[in-house]
């Protein structure tokens, strides 16, 4: 029985703990180059039993994550991001193996085509992310093993990774970042992206 539990925990760790791939060439996004990187958090909601976090802590972390991931692109046209923090939950210290809450973040994203002076998506796209799990957070909860700043940074990078995945999907399916007549993607089904 103990071996089965240990094996399950090891698999869960391997499945959810993977690199962000920031030192590798980015996936193709056509003519994309990052323009304005606007993040607001004035309407964010704090989840139950969450640690406190300020608007500045979230906006600074998300802007940094956007710059790190999308600053790698060197296309010929500018595209701007408008990101709003909708809600968050930063796991406090739990009870090891009994109550191990996970941190989460919800953001809305809008992309603006600078040359055409219009939004690429008329309805903001919502992304919900959970924190990566490691040995500490899996067994005792991240509130014990991570500071608030580490939780915020990890969630921000996971959220921005979700933004990149969404943009790559739209580039491939709806002619985004090609200079052509970009199509509006279908109504969102609210996927959840964990860190990759």
MARVEX-385325 format. One record per residue (C-alpha): residue number from 0; x, y, z. Coordinates in pm, 1 decimal. Each point is the difference from the previous one (the first is absolute). Example, Ala and Ser with C-alpha at 12.3 -4.5 7.8 and 13.67 -1.06 7.14 Angstrom:
   nr        xx        yy        zz
    0    1230.0    -450.0     780.0
    1     137.0     344.0     -66.0
***
This chain:
   nr        xx        yy        zz
    0       0.0       0.0       0.0
    1     280.5     243.9      91.8
    2     178.0     -77.5    -327.8
    3    -317.4      74.2    -195.2
    4     -37.7     337.3     172.4
    5     365.4      89.8     -60.7
    6     -28.8    -102.1    -366.4
    7    -313.8     209.0     -42.4
    8     164.0     305.3     157.1
    9     307.4     -38.9    -220.4
   10    -211.7     -20.4    -314.9
   11    -200.5     304.2     102.5
   12     320.7     194.1      52.7
   13     141.6     -98.2    -339.4
   14    -324.0      82.2    -178.5
   15     -32.4     348.0     141.3
   16     356.5     116.0      55.2
   17     161.9      89.6    -331.4
   18     215.2     283.3    -136.9
   19    -137.2     319.1    -149.4
   20     230.4     -31.8    -304.7
   21     104.9     364.8       3.7
   22     355.2     -84.9    -113.9
   23    -125.3    -180.9    -308.3
   24    -110.3     162.8    -327.8
   25    -362.1     116.6      31.5
   26    -277.3    -158.2    -206.4
   27     -87.2     174.5    -325.7
   28    -224.5     306.1      34.8
   29      35.8     147.7    -347.8
   30      61.0     375.8       0.1
   31     -54.2      44.2     376.0
   32     209.0     245.8     200.2
   33    -106.6     110.2     346.8
   34    -109.1     361.2      23.9
   35    -172.1     132.8     312.5
   36     -14.1    -232.4     299.0
   37    -292.6     127.7     208.5
   38    -107.7    -185.7     314.6
   39    -269.4     118.8     242.4
   40    -126.3    -157.2     321.3
   41    -246.7     257.1     134.0
   42    -297.8    -238.7      -5.4
   43     169.9    -319.6     115.5
   44    -171.8    -222.7     253.5
   45     186.9    -189.5     271.5
   46    -102.1    -362.6      45.6
   47     -90.4    -158.2     332.7
   48     278.8     -66.5     252.9
   49     248.8     172.0    -230.5
   50     305.8     194.7      95.7
   51     -31.2     371.6     -75.7
   52     163.2     150.5    -309.8
   53      -0.6     355.9    -129.4
   54     -87.3     126.2    -347.4
   55     361.9     105.2     -48.3
   56     129.1    -347.0      86.9
   57    -219.2    -159.1    -266.3
   58      51.2     261.6    -270.0
   59     378.0       2.6      43.5
   60      24.2    -380.5      -6.2
   61    -222.3     -37.1    -307.3
   62     177.7     277.2    -191.2
   63     332.0    -166.3      73.9
   64    -133.8    -337.8    -115.7
   65    -138.9     152.0    -322.6
   66     331.6     172.5     -74.9
   67     196.7    -319.8      62.3
   68    -217.7    -217.5    -223.1
   69    -108.0     236.4    -277.6
   70     314.1     211.6     -14.6
   71     152.0    -294.2    -190.9
   72    -215.0      68.4    -308.3
   73     142.8     217.7    -277.0
   74    -274.8      35.3    -259.9
   75     -72.5     299.4    -222.3
   76    -322.0     129.5     161.6
   77     -90.9     122.7     346.6
   78    -270.9    -163.3     208.4
   79    -103.8     124.9     341.7
   80    -123.2    -192.3     303.7
   81    -266.4     107.8     243.4
   82     -10.9    -238.0     296.7
   83    -224.6      28.5     303.5
   84      31.7    -204.2     317.5
   85    -346.8    -131.7      78.7
   86      69.9    -211.8     305.4
   87     264.1    -188.1     193.1
   88      53.4    -243.9     283.1
   89     341.2     -23.4     165.4
   90      15.5    -315.3     207.8
   91      71.2      52.2     369.1
   92     162.1    -259.6     221.6
   93    -218.8    -309.8       8.4
   94       2.1    -327.3     187.9
   95     255.4    -240.3    -155.4
   96    -163.3    -291.1    -190.0
   97    -345.6     114.5     119.9
   98     -64.9     353.0    -124.7
   99     246.2     123.1    -263.5
  100    -162.1     290.3    -187.9
  101     132.1     100.4    -342.9
  102      47.7     350.1    -127.5
  103    -194.6     120.6    -304.4
  104     -25.2     305.9    -224.6
  105    -266.8     121.1    -244.3
  106      80.8     261.9    -265.1
  107    -178.4     152.6    -299.5
  108     202.1      76.0    -313.6
  109     -64.0     229.2    -296.7
  110     238.7      34.2    -296.1
  111      15.2     320.6    -204.0
  112     128.7      24.4    -358.9
  113     195.9     326.2     -12.3
  114       2.6      39.6    -380.4
  115    -375.2     -59.3     -30.9
  116     -78.1     187.9     321.1
  117    -246.9    -264.4     116.3
  118     -41.1    -288.4     239.6
  119      78.4    -347.8    -124.4
  120    -255.4    -152.1     239.9
  121    -314.9     201.7      69.4
  122     -68.8    -197.4     318.7
  123     282.0     -28.9     255.5
  124     145.3    -349.7      16.4
  125       5.7    -150.0     348.3
  126     276.2    -226.5     125.0
  127       4.0    -185.2     332.1
  128     326.2    -150.1     121.5
  129     110.1    -204.7     298.3
  130     346.6       2.6     147.9
  131     254.4    -266.0     -89.3
  132      33.7    -280.3     249.1
  133     327.9    -111.6     145.6
  134      81.8    -240.7     278.6
  135     -65.2     258.7     270.6
  136    -328.4     136.4    -132.8
  137    -132.8    -347.7     -77.1
  138      57.0    -133.0     349.7
  139     -40.2     303.4     224.8
  140    -141.2     275.3    -220.2
  141     183.1     291.9    -160.3
  142     -85.3     227.0     292.1
  143     275.0    -172.9     196.0
  144     265.6     -31.3    -269.5
  145     -45.3     323.0    -197.9
  146     -13.9     366.0      85.5
  147    -286.0     213.1    -124.0
  148     232.9     156.5    -257.5
  149      97.4    -343.8    -131.6
  150    -365.4     -99.2     -32.6
  151     -84.3     322.4    -185.9
  152     298.1     -37.0    -235.0
  153     -81.3    -364.8     -75.5
  154    -365.4      70.1     -73.0
  155      89.6     299.4    -217.0
  156     237.8    -203.2    -215.4
  157    -255.5    -279.7     -32.8
  158    -269.5     249.0    -102.6
  159     222.5     160.0    -262.7
  160      90.8    -344.5    -130.3
  161    -375.8     -51.6     -42.5
  162     -18.6     325.9    -195.5
  163     275.7    -122.6    -232.6
  164    -177.2    -331.5     -60.0
  165    -322.0     184.5     -82.5
  166     175.0     235.5    -243.8
  167     176.4    -287.8    -176.2
  168    -334.8    -179.9     -41.0
  169    -158.9     313.4    -147.6
  170     297.1      64.1    -227.9
  171     -32.7    -348.6    -142.9
  172    -381.2      -7.8     -22.2
  173    -122.3     355.7     -54.8
  174     274.8     179.9    -195.8
  175     118.7     209.3     291.6
  176     336.6     178.9     -32.2
  177      13.2     -35.6    -377.4
  178     -95.6     353.9    -100.0
  179    -315.5    -137.4    -161.7
  180    -364.2      11.4     100.3
  181      19.3    -173.3     338.1
  182    -311.0    -193.6      96.5
  183    -173.2      13.3     335.8
  184      48.4    -326.6     191.5
  185    -310.4    -189.5     114.1
  186    -149.6      48.3     343.8
  187     236.5    -109.0     271.6
  188     -41.6    -318.8     201.1
  189     217.8     123.7     290.2
  190     292.4    -246.9      -4.8
  191     238.6     -27.4     294.3
  192     373.0       1.6     -67.0
  193     253.3    -123.6     254.0
  194     364.4      89.6     -35.6
  195     194.4    -172.3    -274.3
***
